[in-house]
Amino acid sequence: MLTLITLHIAAWIKARRDRAALRNLLTKDDHVLDDMGLARFEVEEALGLPYRFNIAEAARNMSRRSLGLDQRL
């Protein structure tokens, strides 16, 4: 039981760090975000997701979609 609680707390801390990193991206210029393959609306959309979602992965998937990298050949 203690291990489960510890894992849950660790996941919550990681989610908070990921969200803080994404919020930090919103302070960057649009050109910097574009160089990273992200659009401002994608970062904002990822931040709007509930905590149960891995927003770092969601942001990566959004940028891959906008770049057309997720299309199968």
Distance bins in CASP14 RR format, pairs under 12 A and 6 or more apart:
PFRMAT RR
TARGET T0000
AUTHOR 0000-0000-0000
RMODE 2
METHOD distances of the structure
MODEL  1
1 7 0 0 0 0 0 1 0 0 0 0 0
1 8 0 0 0 0 0 1 0 0 0 0 0
2 8 0 0 0 0 0 1 0 0 0 0 0
2 9 0 0 0 0 0 1 0 0 0 0 0
3 9 0 0 0 0 0 1 0 0 0 0 0
3 10 0 0 0 0 0 1 0 0 0 0 0
4 10 0 0 0 0 0 1 0 0 0 0 0
4 11 0 0 0 0 0 1 0 0 0 0 0
5 11 0 0 0 0 0 1 0 0 0 0 0
5 12 0 0 0 0 0 1 0 0 0 0 0
6 12 0 0 0 0 0 1 0 0 0 0 0
6 13 0 0 0 0 0 1 0 0 0 0 0
7 13 0 0 0 0 0 1 0 0 0 0 0
7 14 0 0 0 0 0 1 0 0 0 0 0
8 14 0 0 0 0 0 1 0 0 0 0 0
8 15 0 0 0 0 0 1 0 0 0 0 0
8 51 0 0 0 0 0 1 0 0 0 0 0
8 52 0 0 0 0 0 1 0 0 0 0 0
9 15 0 0 0 0 0 1 0 0 0 0 0
9 16 0 0 0 0 0 1 0 0 0 0 0
10 16 0 0 0 0 0 1 0 0 0 0 0
10 17 0 0 0 0 0 1 0 0 0 0 0
11 17 0 0 0 0 0 1 0 0 0 0 0
11 18 0 0 0 0 0 1 0 0 0 0 0
11 51 0 0 0 0 1 0 0 0 0 0 0
11 52 0 0 0 0 1 0 0 0 0 0 0
11 53 0 0 0 0 0 1 0 0 0 0 0
11 54 0 0 0 0 1 0 0 0 0 0 0
12 18 0 0 0 0 0 1 0 0 0 0 0
12 19 0 0 0 0 0 1 0 0 0 0 0
12 51 1 0 0 1 0 0 0 0 0 0 0
12 52 0 0 0 0 0 1 0 0 0 0 0
13 19 0 0 0 0 0 1 0 0 0 0 0
13 20 0 0 0 0 0 1 0 0 0 0 0
13 51 0 0 0 0 0 1 0 0 0 0 0
14 20 0 0 0 0 0 1 0 0 0 0 0
14 21 0 0 0 0 0 1 0 0 0 0 0
14 51 0 0 0 0 0 1 0 0 0 0 0
14 54 0 0 0 0 1 0 0 0 0 0 0
14 55 0 0 0 0 0 1 0 0 0 0 0
14 56 0 0 0 0 1 0 0 0 0 0 0
14 57 0 0 0 0 0 1 0 0 0 0 0
15 21 0 0 0 0 0 1 0 0 0 0 0
15 22 0 0 0 0 0 1 0 0 0 0 0
15 46 0 0 0 0 0 1 0 0 0 0 0
15 47 0 0 0 0 0 1 0 0 0 0 0
15 49 0 0 0 0 0 1 0 0 0 0 0
15 50 0 0 0 0 1 0 0 0 0 0 0
15 51 1 0 1 0 0 0 0 0 0 0 0
15 52 0 0 0 0 1 0 0 0 0 0 0
15 53 0 0 0 0 1 0 0 0 0 0 0
15 54 1 0 0 1 0 0 0 0 0 0 0
15 55 1 0 0 1 0 0 0 0 0 0 0
15 56 0 0 0 0 1 0 0 0 0 0 0
15 57 0 0 0 0 0 1 0 0 0 0 0
15 58 0 0 0 0 0 1 0 0 0 0 0
16 22 0 0 0 0 0 1 0 0 0 0 0
16 23 0 0 0 0 0 1 0 0 0 0 0
16 51 0 0 0 0 1 0 0 0 0 0 0
16 55 0 0 0 0 0 1 0 0 0 0 0
16 56 0 0 0 0 0 1 0 0 0 0 0
17 23 0 0 0 0 0 1 0 0 0 0 0
17 24 0 0 0 0 0 1 0 0 0 0 0
17 54 0 0 0 0 0 1 0 0 0 0 0
17 55 0 0 0 0 0 1 0 0 0 0 0
17 56 0 0 0 0 1 0 0 0 0 0 0
18 24 0 0 0 0 0 1 0 0 0 0 0
18 25 0 0 0 0 0 1 0 0 0 0 0
18 43 0 0 0 0 0 1 0 0 0 0 0
18 46 0 0 0 0 1 0 0 0 0 0 0
18 47 0 0 0 0 1 0 0 0 0 0 0
18 49 0 0 0 0 0 1 0 0 0 0 0
18 51 0 0 0 0 0 1 0 0 0 0 0
18 53 0 0 0 0 0 1 0 0 0 0 0
18 54 1 0 0 1 0 0 0 0 0 0 0
18 55 1 0 1 0 0 0 0 0 0 0 0
18 56 1 0 1 0 0 0 0 0 0 0 0
18 57 0 0 0 0 1 0 0 0 0 0 0
18 58 0 0 0 0 1 0 0 0 0 0 0
18 59 0 0 0 0 1 0 0 0 0 0 0
18 60 0 0 0 0 0 1 0 0 0 0 0
19 25 0 0 0 0 0 1 0 0 0 0 0
19 26 0 0 0 0 0 1 0 0 0 0 0
19 43 0 0 0 0 0 1 0 0 0 0 0
19 44 0 0 0 0 0 1 0 0 0 0 0
19 46 0 0 0 0 1 0 0 0 0 0 0
19 47 1 0 0 1 0 0 0 0 0 0 0
19 48 0 0 0 0 1 0 0 0 0 0 0
19 49 0 0 0 0 1 0 0 0 0 0 0
19 50 0 0 0 0 0 1 0 0 0 0 0
19 51 0 0 0 0 1 0 0 0 0 0 0
19 53 0 0 0 0 0 1 0 0 0 0 0
19 54 0 0 0 0 0 1 0 0 0 0 0
19 55 1 0 0 1 0 0 0 0 0 0 0
19 56 0 0 0 0 1 0 0 0 0 0 0
19 58 0 0 0 0 0 1 0 0 0 0 0
19 59 0 0 0 0 0 1 0 0 0 0 0
20 26 0 0 0 0 0 1 0 0 0 0 0
20 27 0 0 0 0 0 1 0 0 0 0 0
20 47 0 0 0 0 0 1 0 0 0 0 0
20 55 0 0 0 0 0 1 0 0 0 0 0
20 56 0 0 0 0 0 1 0 0 0 0 0
21 27 0 0 0 0 0 1 0 0 0 0 0
21 28 0 0 0 0 0 1 0 0 0 0 0
21 36 0 0 0 0 0 1 0 0 0 0 0
21 38 0 0 0 0 0 1 0 0 0 0 0
21 43 0 0 0 0 0 1 0 0 0 0 0
21 46 0 0 0 0 0 1 0 0 0 0 0
21 47 0 0 0 0 0 1 0 0 0 0 0
21 55 0 0 0 0 1 0 0 0 0 0 0
21 56 1 0 0 1 0 0 0 0 0 0 0
21 59 0 0 0 0 1 0 0 0 0 0 0
22 28 0 0 0 0 0 1 0 0 0 0 0
22 33 0 0 0 0 0 1 0 0 0 0 0
22 36 0 0 0 0 0 1 0 0 0 0 0
22 38 0 0 0 0 1 0 0 0 0 0 0
22 40 0 0 0 0 0 1 0 0 0 0 0
22 42 0 0 0 0 1 0 0 0 0 0 0
22 43 1 0 1 0 0 0 0 0 0 0 0
22 44 0 0 0 0 1 0 0 0 0 0 0
22 45 0 0 0 0 0 1 0 0 0 0 0
22 46 1 0 1 0 0 0 0 0 0 0 0
22 47 1 0 1 0 0 0 0 0 0 0 0
22 48 0 0 0 0 1 0 0 0 0 0 0
22 49 0 0 0 0 0 1 0 0 0 0 0
22 54 0 0 0 0 0 1 0 0 0 0 0
22 55 1 0 0 1 0 0 0 0 0 0 0
22 56 1 0 0 1 0 0 0 0 0 0 0
22 57 0 0 0 0 0 1 0 0 0 0 0
22 58 0 0 0 0 1 0 0 0 0 0 0
22 59 1 0 0 1 0 0 0 0 0 0 0
22 60 0 0 0 0 0 1 0 0 0 0 0
22 62 0 0 0 0 0 1 0 0 0 0 0
22 63 0 0 0 0 0 1 0 0 0 0 0
23 43 0 0 0 0 1 0 0 0 0 0 0
23 44 0 0 0 0 1 0 0 0 0 0 0
23 46 0 0 0 0 0 1 0 0 0 0 0
23 47 1 0 0 1 0 0 0 0 0 0 0
23 48 0 0 0 0 0 1 0 0 0 0 0
23 55 0 0 0 0 0 1 0 0 0 0 0
23 59 0 0 0 0 0 1 0 0 0 0 0
24 32 0 0 0 0 0 1 0 0 0 0 0
24 33 0 0 0 0 0 1 0 0 0 0 0
24 43 0 0 0 0 1 0 0 0 0 0 0
24 47 0 0 0 0 0 1 0 0 0 0 0
25 32 0 0 0 0 1 0 0 0 0 0 0
25 33 1 0 0 1 0 0 0 0 0 0 0
25 34 0 0 0 0 0 1 0 0 0 0 0
25 35 0 0 0 0 0 1 0 0 0 0 0
25 36 1 0 0 1 0 0 0 0 0 0 0
25 37 0 0 0 0 0 1 0 0 0 0 0
25 38 1 0 0 1 0 0 0 0 0 0 0
25 39 0 0 0 0 0 1 0 0 0 0 0
25 40 0 0 0 0 1 0 0 0 0 0 0
25 42 0 0 0 0 1 0 0 0 0 0 0
25 43 1 0 1 0 0 0 0 0 0 0 0
25 44 0 0 0 0 1 0 0 0 0 0 0
25 46 0 0 0 0 1 0 0 0 0 0 0
25 47 0 0 0 0 1 0 0 0 0 0 0
25 55 0 0 0 0 0 1 0 0 0 0 0
25 56 0 0 0 0 0 1 0 0 0 0 0
25 59 0 0 0 0 1 0 0 0 0 0 0
25 63 0 0 0 0 0 1 0 0 0 0 0
26 32 0 0 0 0 0 1 0 0 0 0 0
26 33 0 0 0 0 1 0 0 0 0 0 0
26 38 0 0 0 0 0 1 0 0 0 0 0
26 39 0 0 0 0 0 1 0 0 0 0 0
26 40 1 0 0 1 0 0 0 0 0 0 0
26 41 0 0 0 0 0 1 0 0 0 0 0
26 42 0 0 0 0 0 1 0 0 0 0 0
26 43 1 0 1 0 0 0 0 0 0 0 0
26 44 1 0 0 1 0 0 0 0 0 0 0
26 45 0 0 0 0 0 1 0 0 0 0 0
26 46 0 0 0 0 0 1 0 0 0 0 0
26 47 1 0 0 1 0 0 0 0 0 0 0
26 48 0 0 0 0 0 1 0 0 0 0 0
26 59 0 0 0 0 0 1 0 0 0 0 0
27 33 0 0 0 0 0 1 0 0 0 0 0
27 40 0 0 0 0 0 1 0 0 0 0 0
27 43 0 0 0 0 0 1 0 0 0 0 0
28 34 0 0 0 0 1 0 0 0 0 0 0
28 35 0 0 0 0 1 0 0 0 0 0 0
28 36 0 0 0 0 1 0 0 0 0 0 0
28 37 0 0 0 0 0 1 0 0 0 0 0
28 38 0 0 0 0 1 0 0 0 0 0 0
28 39 0 0 0 0 0 1 0 0 0 0 0
28 40 0 0 0 0 1 0 0 0 0 0 0
28 43 0 0 0 0 1 0 0 0 0 0 0
29 35 0 0 0 0 1 0 0 0 0 0 0
29 36 0 0 0 0 0 1 0 0 0 0 0
29 38 0 0 0 0 0 1 0 0 0 0 0
29 40 0 0 0 0 1 0 0 0 0 0 0
30 36 0 0 0 0 0 1 0 0 0 0 0
30 37 0 0 0 0 0 1 0 0 0 0 0
30 38 0 0 0 0 1 0 0 0 0 0 0
30 39 1 0 0 1 0 0 0 0 0 0 0
30 40 1 0 0 1 0 0 0 0 0 0 0
30 41 0 0 0 0 0 1 0 0 0 0 0
30 42 0 0 0 0 0 1 0 0 0 0 0
30 43 0 0 0 0 0 1 0 0 0 0 0
31 37 0 0 0 0 0 1 0 0 0 0 0
31 38 0 0 0 0 0 1 0 0 0 0 0
31 39 0 0 0 0 0 1 0 0 0 0 0
31 40 0 0 0 0 0 1 0 0 0 0 0
32 38 0 0 0 0 1 0 0 0 0 0 0
32 39 0 0 0 0 0 1 0 0 0 0 0
32 40 0 0 0 0 0 1 0 0 0 0 0
32 43 0 0 0 0 0 1 0 0 0 0 0
33 39 1 0 0 1 0 0 0 0 0 0 0
33 40 1 0 1 0 0 0 0 0 0 0 0
33 41 0 0 0 0 1 0 0 0 0 0 0
33 42 0 0 0 0 1 0 0 0 0 0 0
33 43 1 0 0 1 0 0 0 0 0 0 0
33 44 0 0 0 0 0 1 0 0 0 0 0
33 59 0 0 0 0 0 1 0 0 0 0 0
33 62 0 0 0 0 0 1 0 0 0 0 0
33 63 0 0 0 0 1 0 0 0 0 0 0
33 66 0 0 0 0 0 1 0 0 0 0 0
34 40 0 0 0 0 1 0 0 0 0 0 0
34 42 0 0 0 0 0 1 0 0 0 0 0
34 43 0 0 0 0 0 1 0 0 0 0 0
34 63 0 0 0 0 0 1 0 0 0 0 0
34 66 0 0 0 0 0 1 0 0 0 0 0
34 67 0 0 0 0 0 1 0 0 0 0 0
35 63 0 0 0 0 0 1 0 0 0 0 0
36 42 0 0 0 0 0 1 0 0 0 0 0
36 43 0 0 0 0 1 0 0 0 0 0 0
36 59 0 0 0 0 1 0 0 0 0 0 0
36 60 0 0 0 0 0 1 0 0 0 0 0
36 62 0 0 0 0 0 1 0 0 0 0 0
36 63 1 0 0 1 0 0 0 0 0 0 0
36 66 0 0 0 0 0 1 0 0 0 0 0
36 67 0 0 0 0 0 1 0 0 0 0 0
37 43 0 0 0 0 0 1 0 0 0 0 0
37 59 0 0 0 0 1 0 0 0 0 0 0
37 60 0 0 0 0 1 0 0 0 0 0 0
37 62 0 0 0 0 1 0 0 0 0 0 0
37 63 1 0 1 0 0 0 0 0 0 0 0
37 64 0 0 0 0 1 0 0 0 0 0 0
37 65 0 0 0 0 0 1 0 0 0 0 0
37 66 1 0 0 1 0 0 0 0 0 0 0
37 67 1 0 0 1 0 0 0 0 0 0 0
37 68 0 0 0 0 0 1 0 0 0 0 0
37 69 0 0 0 0 1 0 0 0 0 0 0
38 44 0 0 0 0 0 1 0 0 0 0 0
38 45 0 0 0 0 0 1 0 0 0 0 0
38 46 0 0 0 0 1 0 0 0 0 0 0
38 47 0 0 0 0 0 1 0 0 0 0 0
38 56 0 0 0 0 0 1 0 0 0 0 0
38 58 0 0 0 0 0 1 0 0 0 0 0
38 59 1 0 0 1 0 0 0 0 0 0 0
38 60 0 0 0 0 1 0 0 0 0 0 0
38 61 0 0 0 0 0 1 0 0 0 0 0
38 62 1 0 0 1 0 0 0 0 0 0 0
38 63 1 0 1 0 0 0 0 0 0 0 0
38 64 0 0 0 0 0 1 0 0 0 0 0
38 65 0 0 0 0 0 1 0 0 0 0 0
38 66 1 0 0 1 0 0 0 0 0 0 0
38 67 0 0 0 0 1 0 0 0 0 0 0
39 45 0 0 0 0 1 0 0 0 0 0 0
39 46 0 0 0 0 0 1 0 0 0 0 0
39 59 0 0 0 0 0 1 0 0 0 0 0
39 62 0 0 0 0 1 0 0 0 0 0 0
39 63 1 0 0 1 0 0 0 0 0 0 0
39 65 0 0 0 0 0 1 0 0 0 0 0
39 66 1 0 0 1 0 0 0 0 0 0 0
39 67 0 0 0 0 0 1 0 0 0 0 0
40 46 0 0 0 0 0 1 0 0 0 0 0
40 47 0 0 0 0 0 1 0 0 0 0 0
40 59 0 0 0 0 0 1 0 0 0 0 0
40 62 0 0 0 0 0 1 0 0 0 0 0
40 63 0 0 0 0 0 1 0 0 0 0 0
40 66 0 0 0 0 0 1 0 0 0 0 0
41 47 0 0 0 0 0 1 0 0 0 0 0
41 48 0 0 0 0 0 1 0 0 0 0 0
41 59 0 0 0 0 0 1 0 0 0 0 0
41 62 0 0 0 0 1 0 0 0 0 0 0
41 63 0 0 0 0 0 1 0 0 0 0 0
41 66 0 0 0 0 1 0 0 0 0 0 0
42 48 0 0 0 0 0 1 0 0 0 0 0
42 49 0 0 0 0 0 1 0 0 0 0 0
42 55 0 0 0 0 0 1 0 0 0 0 0
42 58 0 0 0 0 1 0 0 0 0 0 0
42 59 1 0 0 1 0 0 0 0 0 0 0
42 60 0 0 0 0 1 0 0 0 0 0 0
42 61 0 0 0 0 1 0 0 0 0 0 0
42 62 1 0 1 0 0 0 0 0 0 0 0
42 63 1 0 0 1 0 0 0 0 0 0 0
42 64 0 0 0 0 0 1 0 0 0 0 0
42 65 0 0 0 0 1 0 0 0 0 0 0
42 66 1 0 0 1 0 0 0 0 0 0 0
42 67 0 0 0 0 0 1 0 0 0 0 0
43 49 0 0 0 0 0 1 0 0 0 0 0
43 55 0 0 0 0 1 0 0 0 0 0 0
43 56 0 0 0 0 0 1 0 0 0 0 0
43 58 0 0 0 0 0 1 0 0 0 0 0
43 59 1 0 0 1 0 0 0 0 0 0 0
43 60 0 0 0 0 0 1 0 0 0 0 0
43 62 0 0 0 0 1 0 0 0 0 0 0
43 63 0 0 0 0 1 0 0 0 0 0 0
43 66 0 0 0 0 0 1 0 0 0 0 0
44 55 0 0 0 0 0 1 0 0 0 0 0
44 58 0 0 0 0 0 1 0 0 0 0 0
44 59 0 0 0 0 0 1 0 0 0 0 0
44 62 0 0 0 0 0 1 0 0 0 0 0
45 53 0 0 0 0 0 1 0 0 0 0 0
45 55 0 0 0 0 1 0 0 0 0 0 0
45 58 1 0 0 1 0 0 0 0 0 0 0
45 59 0 0 0 0 1 0 0 0 0 0 0
45 61 0 0 0 0 0 1 0 0 0 0 0
45 62 1 0 0 1 0 0 0 0 0 0 0
45 63 0 0 0 0 0 1 0 0 0 0 0
45 65 0 0 0 0 0 1 0 0 0 0 0
45 66 0 0 0 0 0 1 0 0 0 0 0
46 53 0 0 0 0 1 0 0 0 0 0 0
46 54 0 0 0 0 1 0 0 0 0 0 0
46 55 1 0 1 0 0 0 0 0 0 0 0
46 56 0 0 0 0 1 0 0 0 0 0 0
46 57 0 0 0 0 1 0 0 0 0 0 0
46 58 1 0 1 0 0 0 0 0 0 0 0
46 59 1 0 1 0 0 0 0 0 0 0 0
46 60 0 0 0 0 1 0 0 0 0 0 0
46 61 0 0 0 0 1 0 0 0 0 0 0
46 62 1 0 0 1 0 0 0 0 0 0 0
46 63 0 0 0 0 1 0 0 0 0 0 0
47 53 0 0 0 0 0 1 0 0 0 0 0
47 55 1 0 0 1 0 0 0 0 0 0 0
47 56 0 0 0 0 0 1 0 0 0 0 0
47 58 0 0 0 0 1 0 0 0 0 0 0
47 59 0 0 0 0 1 0 0 0 0 0 0
47 62 0 0 0 0 0 1 0 0 0 0 0
48 55 0 0 0 0 1 0 0 0 0 0 0
48 58 0 0 0 0 1 0 0 0 0 0 0
48 59 0 0 0 0 0 1 0 0 0 0 0
48 62 0 0 0 0 0 1 0 0 0 0 0
49 55 1 0 1 0 0 0 0 0 0 0 0
49 56 0 0 0 0 0 1 0 0 0 0 0
49 57 0 0 0 0 0 1 0 0 0 0 0
49 58 1 0 1 0 0 0 0 0 0 0 0
49 59 0 0 0 0 1 0 0 0 0 0 0
49 61 0 0 0 0 0 1 0 0 0 0 0
49 62 0 0 0 0 0 1 0 0 0 0 0
50 58 0 0 0 0 0 1 0 0 0 0 0
51 58 0 0 0 0 0 1 0 0 0 0 0
52 58 0 0 0 0 0 1 0 0 0 0 0
53 59 0 0 0 0 0 1 0 0 0 0 0
53 61 0 0 0 0 0 1 0 0 0 0 0
53 62 0 0 0 0 0 1 0 0 0 0 0
54 60 0 0 0 0 1 0 0 0 0 0 0
54 61 0 0 0 0 1 0 0 0 0 0 0
55 61 0 0 0 0 0 1 0 0 0 0 0
55 62 0 0 0 0 1 0 0 0 0 0 0
56 62 0 0 0 0 0 1 0 0 0 0 0
56 63 0 0 0 0 0 1 0 0 0 0 0
57 63 0 0 0 0 0 1 0 0 0 0 0
57 64 0 0 0 0 0 1 0 0 0 0 0
58 64 0 0 0 0 0 1 0 0 0 0 0
58 65 0 0 0 0 0 1 0 0 0 0 0
59 65 0 0 0 0 0 1 0 0 0 0 0
59 66 0 0 0 0 0 1 0 0 0 0 0
60 66 0 0 0 0 0 1 0 0 0 0 0
60 67 0 0 0 0 0 1 0 0 0 0 0
60 69 0 0 0 0 0 1 0 0 0 0 0
60 70 0 0 0 0 0 1 0 0 0 0 0
61 67 0 0 0 0 0 1 0 0 0 0 0
61 68 0 0 0 0 0 1 0 0 0 0 0
61 69 0 0 0 0 1 0 0 0 0 0 0
61 70 1 0 0 1 0 0 0 0 0 0 0
62 68 0 0 0 0 0 1 0 0 0 0 0
62 69 0 0 0 0 0 1 0 0 0 0 0
62 70 0 0 0 0 1 0 0 0 0 0 0
63 69 0 0 0 0 1 0 0 0 0 0 0
63 70 0 0 0 0 1 0 0 0 0 0 0
64 70 1 0 1 0 0 0 0 0 0 0 0
64 71 0 0 0 0 1 0 0 0 0 0 0
65 71 0 0 0 0 1 0 0 0 0 0 0
END
